[in-house]
Amino acid sequence: MWDDLNPELTEYVESQGWTAIDQPLSALKDLQQEIADGGRYVEIPGDNATADDISKFHSRLGRPAKSEDYTFDLVDGEDRTMYDWFSDAAFQAGLTQNQVATLSSAWRQQVDVERDKSMQQSQEVVNRLKRDMGDKFDTFIEQGRNTVRSLNLNESVVADIEKSLGTGSMLKLMAALGENTSEHAFASGNVRNPTEQNSADAIVKISQMKKDKEFIKRYLNGDTDAVEKMKEAYAVAFPDSNLT
């Protein structure tokens, strides 16, 4: 029955177990119907595809209905700002939940590696300062602690400053702010050195901006006004740095 077919097609027909002429035709009909019904097959959008065509394509591949539907394995109390930004970007890129979960896991692992590396480097800086300053080191640290207490800076704010300046520069800044200023002066606002007060105010302002989810979203998306405000605050807080 298949004598008129070339050897390649004959081998394919035999591998499918077809013994009657109507069987391959029925298989073709079923395949066409499955494609028409939107089964396992997905049509790749062409060069002239509309935004709606592309959106439907991503949905067929498994993208959630909206960006808010992506789920993440968050640690208790963890800030969602970066995750919200990533969800929007992932949705625009057409990523599935599994793809997002894979990227999120890889990112978290890399964050852990960088955190451990940073902690080791910070300890090396502290050890070097302690060795170089000798007996003055304890006073140096206490001056920095006075600044933290006076400005009521929480752990996350201090971490942001350390990340921006580095451990050594952060410790020196905090010590300089607290060196000639009593805790009472900071609390009452009567700081002797206006430059130090401006720097302290700017540090608090940076912390407030970083906690504002809408502001950070605009900042991460390159909003000109948000970027300029952050640059201005950093220029006042850390005038000797290269952050601007």
C-alpha positions as CSV (number, residue, x, y, z in Angstrom):
1,M,0.0,0.0,0.0
2,W,2.9,2.3,0.7
3,D,5.0,1.1,-2.3
4,D,4.8,4.5,-4.0
5,L,6.3,6.4,-1.1
6,N,10.0,7.2,-0.9
7,P,12.0,5.2,1.7
8,E,12.1,8.0,4.3
9,L,8.3,8.4,4.3
10,T,7.8,4.6,4.2
11,E,9.9,4.3,7.3
12,Y,8.0,7.1,9.1
13,V,4.6,5.5,8.2
14,E,5.7,2.1,9.5
15,S,7.1,3.7,12.7
16,Q,3.6,5.2,13.4
17,G,1.9,1.8,12.9
18,W,-0.4,3.0,10.2
19,T,-1.9,0.2,8.1
20,A,-4.7,2.0,6.3
21,I,-4.6,5.0,4.0
22,D,-7.2,6.9,6.2
23,Q,-5.0,6.8,9.3
24,P,-2.4,9.5,8.4
25,L,-5.2,11.7,7.1
26,S,-7.1,11.3,10.4
27,A,-3.9,12.1,12.3
28,L,-3.5,15.3,10.3
29,K,-7.1,16.3,10.8
30,D,-6.8,15.8,14.6
31,L,-3.6,17.8,14.6
32,Q,-5.2,20.7,12.8
33,Q,-8.2,20.6,15.1
34,E,-6.0,20.7,18.2
35,I,-4.1,23.7,16.9
36,A,-7.4,25.4,16.1
37,D,-8.7,24.7,19.6
38,G,-5.6,26.1,21.3
39,G,-4.2,22.9,22.6
40,R,-0.5,22.1,23.1
41,Y,0.7,24.2,20.2
42,V,1.4,27.9,20.3
43,E,1.8,30.2,17.3
44,I,4.9,32.4,17.6
45,P,4.0,36.0,16.9
46,G,5.4,37.4,13.6
47,D,7.1,40.7,12.9
48,N,3.7,42.4,12.4
49,A,2.2,41.0,15.6
50,T,0.2,43.5,17.7
51,A,0.7,44.1,21.4
52,D,-2.5,42.0,22.0
53,D,-1.1,39.1,19.9
54,I,2.2,39.1,22.0
55,S,0.3,39.3,25.3
56,K,-1.8,36.3,24.3
57,F,1.3,34.4,23.3
58,H,2.9,35.1,26.7
59,S,-0.3,34.0,28.4
60,R,-0.4,30.8,26.5
61,L,3.2,30.1,27.6
62,G,2.2,30.4,31.2
63,R,2.6,34.1,32.2
64,P,0.2,35.1,35.1
65,A,-2.8,37.3,34.3
66,K,-1.1,40.3,36.0
67,S,2.2,41.2,37.6
68,E,0.8,41.1,41.1
69,D,0.1,37.3,40.7
70,Y,3.8,36.4,40.8
71,T,4.7,34.9,44.1
72,F,8.0,35.0,46.0
73,D,9.4,33.2,49.0
74,L,9.9,36.3,51.1
75,V,11.6,36.4,54.5
76,D,9.4,37.8,57.3
77,G,9.7,41.6,57.3
78,E,11.5,41.7,54.0
79,D,10.9,44.9,51.9
80,R,8.8,44.1,48.8
81,T,9.9,47.2,46.9
82,M,12.5,45.5,44.7
83,Y,10.2,42.5,44.2
84,D,7.3,44.8,43.0
85,W,9.7,46.4,40.5
86,F,10.9,42.9,39.3
87,S,7.4,41.7,39.0
88,D,6.5,44.5,36.6
89,A,9.7,43.9,34.6
90,A,9.1,40.1,34.5
91,F,5.5,40.6,33.3
92,Q,6.6,42.9,30.5
93,A,9.1,40.3,29.4
94,G,6.5,37.6,29.5
95,L,8.1,35.4,32.1
96,T,6.3,32.5,33.7
97,Q,6.0,31.9,37.4
98,N,8.6,29.1,37.2
99,Q,11.0,31.3,35.3
100,V,10.6,34.1,37.9
101,A,11.0,31.6,40.8
102,T,14.3,30.3,39.2
103,L,15.7,33.9,38.7
104,S,14.5,34.9,42.2
105,S,16.3,31.9,43.8
106,A,19.5,32.5,41.9
107,W,19.4,36.2,42.8
108,R,18.9,35.4,46.5
109,Q,21.8,33.0,46.5
110,Q,24.0,35.6,44.9
111,V,22.9,38.2,47.5
112,D,23.9,35.7,50.3
113,V,27.3,35.3,48.7
114,E,27.8,39.0,48.4
115,R,26.6,39.6,51.9
116,D,29.1,37.1,53.4
117,K,31.9,38.7,51.3
118,S,30.9,42.2,52.5
119,M,30.8,41.1,56.1
120,Q,34.3,39.7,55.8
121,Q,35.6,42.8,54.2
122,S,33.9,45.0,56.8
123,Q,35.5,43.0,59.6
124,E,38.9,43.4,58.0
125,V,38.4,47.2,57.8
126,V,37.4,47.3,61.5
127,N,40.4,45.2,62.5
128,R,42.7,47.5,60.5
129,L,41.2,50.6,62.1
130,K,41.6,49.1,65.6
131,R,45.2,48.2,64.9
132,D,46.0,51.7,63.5
133,M,44.1,53.7,66.2
134,G,45.2,51.7,69.2
135,D,43.7,53.1,72.5
136,K,41.7,55.7,70.6
137,F,39.6,53.1,68.8
138,D,37.0,52.7,71.6
139,T,36.4,56.4,71.8
140,F,36.1,56.6,68.0
141,I,33.4,53.9,68.0
142,E,31.6,55.5,70.9
143,Q,31.4,58.8,69.0
144,G,29.8,57.0,66.1
145,R,27.3,55.3,68.5
146,N,26.4,58.7,69.9
147,T,25.5,59.8,66.3
148,V,23.4,56.8,65.7
149,R,21.5,57.3,69.0
150,S,21.1,61.0,68.6
151,L,19.7,60.8,65.1
152,N,17.7,57.7,66.0
153,L,19.1,55.8,63.0
154,N,17.9,52.2,62.8
155,E,19.9,49.3,61.6
156,S,18.7,49.5,58.0
157,V,19.6,53.1,57.7
158,V,23.1,52.5,59.0
159,A,23.4,49.6,56.6
160,D,22.4,51.8,53.7
161,I,25.1,54.3,54.6
162,E,27.7,51.6,55.0
163,K,26.7,50.2,51.6
164,S,27.0,53.6,50.0
165,L,30.3,54.7,51.6
166,G,32.0,51.5,52.7
167,T,32.6,50.5,56.3
168,G,35.7,52.7,56.9
169,S,34.2,55.9,55.5
170,M,30.9,55.2,57.3
171,L,32.6,54.8,60.7
172,K,34.6,58.0,60.1
173,L,31.5,60.0,59.1
174,M,29.6,58.8,62.2
175,A,32.5,59.6,64.5
176,A,33.0,63.0,63.0
177,L,29.3,63.8,63.4
178,G,29.4,62.8,67.1
179,E,32.9,64.1,68.0
180,N,32.0,67.6,69.0
181,T,28.2,67.2,69.4
182,S,26.5,66.0,72.6
183,E,23.5,63.8,72.6
184,H,21.5,66.6,74.0
185,A,22.5,69.0,71.2
186,F,21.3,66.6,68.5
187,A,18.1,65.9,70.3
188,S,17.3,69.6,70.6
189,G,18.5,70.5,67.2
190,N,21.2,72.8,68.6
191,V,24.1,71.3,66.7
192,R,27.2,73.5,66.8
193,N,28.4,72.8,63.3
194,P,25.8,73.6,60.6
195,T,27.6,71.5,58.1
196,E,27.3,68.4,60.4
197,Q,23.6,69.2,60.9
198,N,22.9,69.4,57.2
199,S,24.7,66.2,56.6
200,A,22.7,64.5,59.4
201,D,19.4,65.8,58.0
202,A,20.3,64.6,54.5
203,I,21.1,61.1,55.9
204,V,17.6,61.0,57.4
205,K,16.1,62.3,54.2
206,I,17.8,59.5,52.2
207,S,16.4,56.9,54.6
208,Q,12.9,58.3,54.2
209,M,13.1,58.3,50.4
210,K,14.3,54.7,50.4
211,K,11.3,53.7,52.5
212,D,8.9,55.4,50.1
213,K,7.9,52.6,47.7
214,E,6.4,54.9,45.1
215,F,9.5,57.1,45.1
216,I,11.9,54.1,44.8
217,K,9.8,52.7,42.0
218,R,10.2,56.0,40.1
219,Y,13.9,56.2,41.0
220,L,14.6,52.6,39.7
221,N,12.7,53.5,36.5
222,G,15.0,56.5,35.9
223,D,12.5,59.2,36.7
224,T,14.5,62.5,36.4
225,D,13.0,64.2,39.4
226,A,13.5,61.2,41.7
227,V,17.1,60.7,40.5
228,E,18.0,64.4,41.0
229,K,16.4,64.4,44.5
230,M,18.5,61.4,45.6
231,K,21.7,62.9,44.1
232,E,21.1,66.2,45.9
233,A,20.6,64.4,49.2
234,Y,23.7,62.3,48.8
235,A,25.7,65.4,47.8
236,V,24.8,67.0,51.1
237,A,25.1,63.9,53.2
238,F,28.4,62.7,51.8
239,P,30.1,65.7,50.1
240,D,33.5,64.0,49.8
241,S,32.1,60.9,48.1
242,N,31.8,60.1,44.4
243,L,28.1,59.2,44.6
244,T,26.9,62.2,42.6
